[in-house]
Amino acid sequence: MNMRKSVAAAFVLAALCVHVGAPAAQRASAAQWKATWTASPHAMMSFGSRPPPVVIKDVTIRQVVHVSAGGSKVRVRLSNEYGSKPLAIGAASVSAGTPAVIMPLSFGGASSIIIPAGAPALSDPVDLAVAAGQDIAINVYLPSETTASTVHMTGLQKTEMSQPGDFTKAAELPVAGSNEMRFFMSAVEVQNPGAGVIVAFGDSITDGMGSTVNANLRWPDLLAERLRTRKGKHAELAVVNQGISGNQLLKDGAGQSALARMDRDVLGVTGVSHVIVMIGINDIGTPGARFGGRALDEGAVQVPTAEELIAGYKQLIARAHDRGLKIFGATLTPFAGAPGGYYSPEKDEVRKAANEWIRSKQGFDGVIDFDAATRDPEHPEQLLAAHDSGDHLHPSSAGYKAMAQAVDLALFD
């Protein structure tokens, strides 16, 4: 009888170790990894005329990314989330430094992987030390005929495509062409037990449209640069960009709505600790607007009310708080003069009302006033000329710098 009690006690103790100890250990292990760069994946989109599909076969793609935080190991997230058939990755590698140190990537110990339709894939870690603010290259060989179904249409970063062959182990890529999209890649993560990850969550203004190509001058890039110049825990924070050009808060179209993609693009980001939300201008501007001779969204005819946008913000806030995250609201920047019916005085009243609620701090943990940072003081409904990229909607590189400077770093204390 005593023996039975001892055995039973042992089983109880073991169960407690499994249910209490294991999750704590898992959390400690997970805390060592954090995202240092991201690009929210989506399906191919068209703004105006529809671009032809990109078809790739027997080609190595080299994609350079600018990491916001450093670490001692690296792993890569690839994505076939919008593919209709399996994606064959023949080989992959990550390279950094001059001369380049090239590390082959594996997936569950294998040098190649078939990613099912609708799924992502996470590489095994490799021993590669990278520094905050460093450029590294991700090289992926696609042996079979592949349609670029899962992309990130940035327009700001050149992706190089090789001549036929696997060049994932080559320091120099024999370049046959380039494209301004990200293909089949959603994140780079580093092993770093330091501070957390700030997710910049938004649309093309977060994605950096209007800034200089290949210069990393989006406001999240510049915010990361500011954080790196500070001593203490600020310097360890990563900043990742989950902006999608054309994205809306309430409605699918250019990617899933912010409400629909928050679980993947914010809550699912490894190491996330803070969120900056700047989204809603496309909800306001898209209805009735035309670009390239066609409607931006055939189904969008009614401009949402400020109350509808605020209800959407409240949902983002509740979901972030449920995960213990700090979430900050950024005001919507001016857009007077944006063409094709995107702007109207009536639409601007909705923007102003939404901004007034954001500034009221009724839900967000803090406010970043991008509107005040970029507007013309004499004509507050429009961007300051020096901050305007030329389309009266997207800031220039100088405008993005002003936005980054407007962020109070004390928010992250």
N, C-alpha and C positions, 0 to 999 in steps of 0.2 A: 504493500500500500504506500509506504514512504517512497519506494522507488518510482511508483506511478506518479506521485506528486512531484517528485524531482524532475521526472521527464516532462510532465505537464508544465512545470515552471520554466524549464529550459525552452519549450516551444513558445511560451508566452514572451519570454525575454527575447527570443529570436524574432518573433513577430514585431515586438516593439522596435527592435533594431532596424527591421525592414521598413516599417511604416514611419518611424521618426528619424532614424539616423540617415537612411539612404537619401531621402529628398534633400536634407541639409548638405550632404556631400555633393550631390548633383548640383545644387545651387552654387556651392563654392567652386566647383569645376567650371560651371557655366560662366561664373563671374570673371574668369580669366580671359574670356573671349569677348570681343566687341567689334561691331561693324566700324570700319574706318572709311568706307566709301560705298555708296549705293546708287543705283539708277532704277527707278520703279519700272518694271516691265509692263508692256501692254501690247495689244495687237497693232498691226499696221493701220495708220490713219491717213486721211486726206484732208487737207485744208485747201479748198479750191479744186483743181483738177487732181484726179486720183493718180498717184505714182504707180509705175509698173512694179509688179512683185520682184523682189531681189531673189534670184536663184543662185545657189552656191554649190560647187562640186569640186572635190579634190583641191581644196584651198585652205590655207592657213590664215586665220584672222588674228591680227595683233591689235589689242585695245589697250591704250595707255590710260591709267587712272591716277589721280592725284590724291594720295591718302591724307586724311586729316589727323590721324594719330598713329604713332609707331608701335612696334611690338617685336617680339622675338621669334614668332612663328606666323605663318600666313595660311589661310584657306580661302577658297573661292566658291561662291554660289552661282551655279549656272541655272538656266531656266528654259523649260519648254512648256510653260504654263498656258500659252495661247496656240500651241501646236495641235494639229489634228491627227498627227501620226508620230511614232517614236522618233527621237532625235539621236543620231549616231555621232558620238564624240570619239574620234579615232585616237586622239592624243591631246594633251594639254600641258602647259607649263606656265610658270610665273618667273619673270626676270626683273632684276633691279641692279642699279649701280653702273659705274663705268670703270673698267670693263664690266660688262653685264655678267652677273651670276645667274645662271639659268637652273631652275629647279623643276624637274618633271612633276606633274600633279598626278595623283592616283585617286581612285574612287573605290573605297572598300578594299584597297590593296591592288586593284586592277588598273592598268594603264589606260583603259578605254571604258566607255560606259554607253549604254542605250538608255536615254531618259524617256520614260513614257509620256504620251500626250497628256498635257495638263499638269505636269509635275515639275518640281525643281530638283536639283542635285547639289549636294555639298561635298566638296573635295576633302581628302584627308589633309591634315596639317603638314606643312613642310617647314624645315628649319631655315628660315630666311629672315634676317633682321632688317627691318625697314624703319626709317625715321619719319617723324611727323612732317608733312609737307613735301614728301618725296614722291616722284613719279615712278610707278612700276608698270610693267607690261604683262598682260594676260594673253597667252597665245593658245588658240584653239584650232585644231585640225578637223575639218569636216570632210570625210572621205566620200560620202554618198551625196547624191543630188538632194539639196536641202532648200526649201523655201523659207525665207526669213519671216517667220510667223510671230516670233516673240522678240520684240525690239524695245528700244527706248529712243524715240526720235528727238534727239537733243539739238542737232544743228550746230553744235558748238565744239565738237571734238572729232578729229579725224580718226576713223578706223581704217587701218591699212589691210589690204587683201593681197595675198601673195600670188605668184605664178603657181601652176599646178604642183602639188606636193606637200609633204609634211615637213614644215620648217620650225616646229615647236622647240627644237634644240639648237636652232641657229641664232647667233648673235645679231646678224644682219638679215633682215627679211627681203627677199627679192620681190619688191612691190610691183604689182600689176595694176593696182587701182586703189581707190579709197572711197569711203562713204561717211556721211555725217550722222550715222546712227550707231547705237549700241546693239550688238547682236547676242542673244542667248546668255546674257550675263546680268546679274542683279546685285551682287554684293561682293566686297572683299572684306574679310575679317582678320583681325590680328589678335595674338595672345598678349594681353596687357591687363594686369590686375588693377590698374589705376582707376580714375574716375569714369563716369558713364558716357552716354552718347546723347547728343542733341539731335533730334530728327526735325529737319525743316520740311514741313508738309504743306504742299500748295500746288500752284499751277505754273504757267510759263514764266512768271515773274520770279518764282523761286527756282525754276529750272534755268534761269539766266538768259532768256531770250533777249537779244539786243546787246549783249556784252561781246567782248572781243573773242573770236574763235581761238581755241587752243591756249588761252591765257589764264584760265581759272579765276575769272573775275566776277563770278556770281556772288550774290551777297552771302550765301552760306560759306563759300570758299574764303571770303574776306573776313567773315566772323571767325572761322577756324584760325586764320592767320593772326587775328587780334588775340585770341585765347592763347596761342602759342607764345606770344611775347610776354605773357603774364607769368609770374612765379606762383608756385603752389599748385593746388589741385586744378585750377583753371587750365593749366598747360596740358593736363592729361585728358581733358574732355575731347571726344571726337565730335565732328559735325558731319552729318550725312544728309544728302539732298534727295528727298522723295517728292519732287515737283514733276508734274506732267503737263506739258503745254496743252492748253485748251481745257484742262480739267475743271470740273464743277463740283460744288459742295453737295448739291441735292440730286443731280441727274447724271446718268451715264451718257457717254458720248465720246469725248477724247479720253479714253480710259474709263474705268469704273469710277463712279462718284467717290468723293472723299469719304462719305459715310460707308460706302460698300468696301473700300479698299483699306480702311483704317487698321483692321486686324492684321493684315499682311504687312502693310507699309509703315506702320507705326508700332503697334503692340508686338508684332513679330520680329522687329529689328533686334538683333542680339546686343544686349547691354543697354538698351534704351533707358534713359533716366529723365529726359526733358523733351517737350514737344513745342515747336513754334508753328502756329497755324496762321497761314495767310491764304485764304481762298474765298471765292464768292464773286469776284469781278466778272468771271465768264457766265455765271448764273444771271448776272444783271445785264451784261452786254450782248450776249449771244442771241437772245430772242429778236427775230426780225432783221438781224444783221446778215450782210452778204459779203462774200470774199471770192475773188476770182470768178465772178459771174454767177455764183450759186450760193444758196443759203448755207451759213455755217452749221445750222442744225435745222433740218426740214420740220422737225416736230416741235421746235421751240418757238412758241408764239406769245406766250404770256410771261412777262417779267415777274419773278417772285417778289413777294413783299419782304420788307425788312424783318417782319415777324417770322416769316418762314425761314429766312437765313439764320436768324437768332435761334430758332428751334433746332436747326441743324448744328449750330455751334454748341448748343447745350448738350446735344448727344455726344459730340466729340469730347467735351469736357467730362461728362459722366463716365465715359468708357476709359478715358485716361486716368481719372481719379480712382476708378475701380481697380486699376493695376498699380496704384501708388505713384503715378507719374506727375510731375509738374507740367502744366500746360499753359502756354502764353499766347495771347491773341495779338496778332499784328493787324493794324488798320490797313484798309484797302487804299491803294495809291490813286491819284487823280488820273482821269482818262479823257478829259475834254479834247475834242478834235480827232479821236479815234475814228477811222473812216467806215464807210459802208453801213451806216446806221447802228454801229456798235454803241456809239455814245448818243445820248439825248439828255436834256436837262431833267426830264422826268426820271430817267434811269439814275442820274446822279443823285437825286433825292434819296433813292433807296440806299446807295452807297453811303451817303452821309449819315443816314439813320442807323445803318449797321455799324458804322464807325463810332457813332455816339454811344451805342450799347457796349461795344468793345472797350471803349475808354472808361465806361462807368464801373468796370471791375466787378460786375455782378456775377461773374462765373469764372473767368480766367484767373489764374494765379498771378498774372502780371500782364502788362501791356507794353507793346513795342510800337511806337507811333511812326510807321513808315510813311503815312500820309504827310505828316508834318515835316518829315525829313526830306521829302522829294518835291513838294509842291512849290509853285511860284507864289510868294507872299502877296503879290499884287493881284494875282488871278488864281486863287486857291483851288479852283476846279480843274486846273491843268498843271502838268509837270513843269518845273523850272526848265528853261531851255537847255541849260548845261546838263540836266539830268534826263533829258529826253533822247531816246535812241533815234527818233525821227518819225515813229508811227504814232506818237502821242499816247501810247499805252505802256510800252515796255521801257523801263529805264535804260540809260546808257551805262557804260562801265563806271562813269563818275557817279551816276545815280545809285548804282549798286553799292559803291563805296560809302555813299552817304547813308544808305540803309544799314550797312554793317556797323557803321559808327554810331548809329542810333540805338543799338542794342546795349542796354545796361548790363554789364557783366556780373553785377551783383545779383542778378536774377538766378544765377547758377550756384550761388553760395549755399 
